Amino acid sequence: MSPKKYTKKTARNLHKTRRKNYFFRRRILLVILLIALIGTGLYLKQSISYYYALYFNKFTHKKLKNSENETLRIQKIISNNLDKTYGFDISHYQNTEDIKWDSLSIGNKTIPLEFVVMRATMGNRSADKNFDEFWTSAKEHNLIRGAYHFYRADEDPVIQANNFLENVKLESGDLPPVLDIEKMPRSKSNKKLIEDLKVWCKIVEETYGEKPIIYTYYHYYKDFLRGEFDDYPIWLANYNDVPQPSPEDQWHFWQFTENGIVYGINSKIDLNIYNGGIWSLKSMTLD
């Protein structure tokens, strides 16, 4: 068979075809790179915003100080829990103008705060005056949010649950509802208090499909609640020089100081540790 002969026209057409295929493959590669770049940017958006705010959007911080013992205690707890996730809780005791949401960190600006729990309601009728603004700001700055109800032991559990549900609209990515119980009733027995707390929890759980988080002090939990809420997530406050909030109980959150000094907040606040990494915390949030 004689070899195929190529004319000049055939050569030009072949060249055009190769050139067309070359630029087509190049455009496909550029599209793939662009998609990868956009995806990476979205994935790193929170980290980029945090570090930009930290180093370029300067914040005039008040000179807040703790006692030497408290400073050392907080430093020790942080250094022993570097593998865990940090956050804070606030209420109307903090002024809205004192918080710069885009640069919150502790540990000499090395540990970002990843979650915030804020007081929403109190008792039968009351609502926290700063809740709506705090709630919106936390979402705008990609913090994991939580809302808590301050339970008044002598008031009605059904009315209190409805007060919380009327004022709080939790969304996907938010923490389950939080029940804060710190006081003993004056006009009810301890047994009746437990029954009432379970009523509040049942109403709220039926609404959101998740068991509420129970917040209280370690000794309150040990003396009055232990054994009654074992299948609920527990958030314990313990400000003593201890390695964990409870030596006996499984805990999810530890409020380890009420004297937290945070870069980005011009007042002392409550600091908390979640007993796990950030992805573990996200898996705890509402669907």
C-alpha positions in Angstrom: 0.0 0.0 0.0 1.4 3.4 -1.0 1.9 5.9 1.8 -0.9 8.5 2.3 0.0 11.9 0.8 -0.8 15.1 2.7 -1.6 18.2 0.8 -1.0 21.7 2.2 -4.8 22.0 2.8 -4.8 18.8 4.8 -1.8 20.0 6.8 -3.5 23.3 7.6 -6.7 21.5 8.7 -4.7 19.1 10.9 -2.9 22.1 12.4 -6.2 23.9 13.1 -7.7 20.8 14.7 -4.6 20.3 17.0 -4.6 24.0 17.9 -8.4 23.9 18.6 -8.0 20.7 20.8 -5.0 22.4 22.6 -7.0 25.5 23.5 -10.0 23.4 24.5 -7.9 21.3 26.9 -6.4 24.5 28.2 -9.8 26.0 28.9 -10.9 22.8 30.6 -7.8 22.9 32.9 -8.3 26.6 33.7 -12.0 25.9 34.6 -10.9 23.0 36.9 -8.2 25.2 38.6 -10.7 28.0 39.0 -13.3 25.7 40.7 -10.5 24.3 42.9 -9.4 27.9 43.9 -13.0 29.0 44.7 -13.6 25.8 46.7 -10.4 26.3 48.7 -11.3 30.0 49.3 -14.7 29.0 50.6 -13.2 26.3 52.8 -10.6 28.7 54.3 -13.0 31.7 54.4 -13.4 31.6 58.2 -9.6 31.2 58.9 -8.7 33.9 56.4 -11.2 36.4 57.9 -10.0 35.5 61.4 -6.3 36.1 60.7 -7.0 39.2 58.6 -9.0 40.8 61.5 -6.4 39.6 64.0 -3.4 41.3 62.3 -4.9 44.1 60.1 -8.2 45.2 61.7 -6.7 46.4 65.0 -8.7 46.4 68.2 -8.0 48.8 71.1 -8.1 46.4 74.1 -8.6 47.5 77.6 -5.9 46.4 80.1 -7.7 43.6 81.9 -5.9 41.7 84.6 -6.5 38.7 86.9 -4.7 37.8 90.1 -1.5 35.8 89.8 -3.2 32.6 91.0 -6.1 32.9 88.6 -3.8 33.7 85.7 -1.7 30.6 86.4 -4.7 28.4 86.9 -6.3 29.5 83.5 -2.9 29.1 81.7 -2.5 25.6 83.1 -6.0 24.5 82.1 -5.5 25.9 78.6 -2.1 24.2 78.1 -3.5 20.9 79.3 -6.4 21.1 76.9 -4.9 22.3 73.6 -6.5 19.4 71.7 -10.0 20.7 72.7 -12.3 23.4 71.4 -12.8 26.8 73.1 -15.8 29.1 73.3 -17.5 31.6 75.6 -20.9 32.5 77.0 -22.5 35.9 77.3 -25.6 37.7 78.4 -26.8 41.3 78.8 -24.1 41.7 81.5 -21.8 42.2 78.4 -22.2 45.4 76.4 -22.7 44.9 72.7 -20.1 47.6 71.9 -17.4 45.7 73.9 -17.3 42.7 71.5 -15.4 42.7 68.2 -16.7 39.5 66.7 -14.2 39.0 63.9 -11.1 38.6 66.1 -11.9 36.6 69.2 -9.0 34.6 70.6 -7.2 33.6 73.8 -3.7 32.2 74.6 -1.9 35.3 73.3 -4.0 35.3 70.2 -3.1 31.7 69.3 -6.4 30.0 70.0 -9.6 31.2 68.2 -12.9 30.9 70.0 -15.1 28.6 68.0 -18.5 28.7 69.7 -20.6 31.0 71.8 -23.6 30.3 74.1 -25.8 33.2 75.0 -28.7 33.7 77.4 -32.0 34.0 75.6 -34.7 33.9 78.3 -35.2 33.8 82.1 -38.1 32.3 84.0 -41.7 32.6 82.8 -41.6 35.9 80.9 -38.2 37.5 80.7 -35.9 37.7 77.7 -32.3 38.9 77.5 -32.2 42.4 76.0 -29.0 41.6 74.0 -29.9 38.2 72.7 -31.1 39.1 69.2 -28.1 41.3 68.4 -25.7 38.7 69.8 -27.5 35.9 68.0 -27.2 37.7 64.6 -23.6 38.7 65.1 -22.5 35.2 66.0 -24.0 33.8 62.8 -22.5 36.6 60.6 -19.0 35.7 62.0 -19.5 31.9 61.5 -19.4 31.0 65.2 -21.3 27.9 66.4 -24.2 29.3 68.4 -26.1 28.1 71.4 -29.0 29.6 73.4 -29.8 29.0 77.0 -32.8 29.5 79.3 -32.1 30.6 82.9 -34.5 28.4 84.9 -36.3 30.0 87.9 -36.9 27.1 90.2 -40.2 28.4 91.7 -41.8 29.2 88.4 -43.8 27.1 86.0 -41.9 24.7 83.7 -44.4 24.7 80.9 -44.6 28.5 80.7 -40.8 28.7 81.0 -40.4 26.2 78.1 -42.8 28.2 76.0 -41.0 31.4 76.8 -37.8 29.9 75.4 -39.4 28.5 72.3 -41.2 31.8 71.5 -37.9 33.8 71.7 -35.4 31.3 70.2 -35.5 29.9 66.7 -32.6 27.5 66.4 -31.3 26.6 63.0 -29.2 23.9 61.4 -25.7 24.2 62.7 -26.7 25.6 66.1 -26.2 23.7 69.4 -29.1 22.0 71.0 -31.1 24.1 73.5 -29.5 24.7 76.9 -31.1 24.6 80.3 -29.3 26.6 83.0 -30.3 25.6 86.6 -28.4 27.0 89.5 -30.9 27.8 92.3 -32.9 25.7 94.7 -36.7 26.4 95.0 -38.1 28.1 98.0 -41.6 26.8 97.7 -41.1 23.4 96.1 -39.4 20.2 97.2 -36.2 19.0 95.5 -38.2 16.1 94.0 -40.7 18.5 92.5 -37.9 20.5 91.0 -36.5 17.5 89.2 -40.0 16.7 87.9 -40.4 20.2 86.6 -37.0 20.3 85.0 -37.9 17.1 83.1 -41.1 18.7 81.9 -39.1 21.7 80.5 -36.7 19.3 78.8 -39.5 17.1 77.3 -41.3 20.1 75.8 -38.1 21.5 74.2 -36.9 18.1 73.1 -40.2 17.4 71.3 -39.8 20.7 69.4 -36.2 20.2 68.3 -35.8 16.5 68.4 -32.6 16.8 70.5 -32.1 16.4 74.3 -31.2 19.8 75.8 -27.8 20.5 77.3 -27.9 20.7 81.1 -25.8 23.5 82.6 -25.1 23.8 86.3 -22.3 24.0 88.9 -20.4 20.8 89.7 -21.5 20.6 93.3 -25.2 21.4 92.3 -25.0 18.6 89.8 -23.4 16.2 92.3 -25.8 17.0 95.1 -29.1 17.3 93.3 -29.1 16.2 89.6 -26.7 13.2 89.4 -28.5 10.1 88.2 -31.5 12.1 86.9 -30.0 13.4 83.6 -27.3 10.9 82.8 -28.4 10.6 79.1 -28.3 14.4 78.6 -25.2 16.4 77.5 -23.7 18.0 80.6 -22.1 21.4 80.9 -20.4 21.9 84.3 -19.0 25.1 85.9 -16.0 24.5 88.1 -13.6 27.4 88.8 -11.3 25.4 91.0 -7.7 24.3 90.3 -8.7 20.9 88.9 -7.8 18.9 85.8 -11.5 18.5 84.7 -14.8 19.8 86.0 -15.8 16.4 87.6 -13.8 13.4 88.6 -16.8 11.1 88.3 -19.1 12.3 85.5 -18.9 12.4 81.7 -19.0 16.0 80.6 -19.4 17.8 77.3 -18.6 21.4 78.3 -16.6 22.9 81.1 -17.0 26.5 82.1 -13.6 26.9 83.7 -13.5 30.6 84.6 -15.7 33.6 84.9 -12.7 35.8 84.6 -11.7 35.1 81.0 -9.7 37.7 79.2 -10.3 37.5 75.5 -8.7 39.4 72.6 -11.6 41.2 71.0 -13.8 41.6 74.2 -13.3 44.6 76.5 -14.7 42.9 79.6 -14.1 39.6 81.5 -16.3 36.8 80.4 -17.0 33.1 81.0 -14.7 30.8 79.1 -15.6 27.2 78.2 -14.0 24.1 76.9 -15.8 21.6 74.7 -14.5 18.1 75.4 -13.5 17.3 71.9 -12.3 18.8 68.5 -14.2 21.2 66.3 -15.6 18.4 64.0 -16.9 16.6 67.1 -18.6 19.8 68.2 -20.1 20.3 64.8 -21.5 16.8 64.8 -23.4 17.7 68.0 -25.3 20.6 66.3 -28.8 20.4 64.9 -29.3 19.1 61.4 
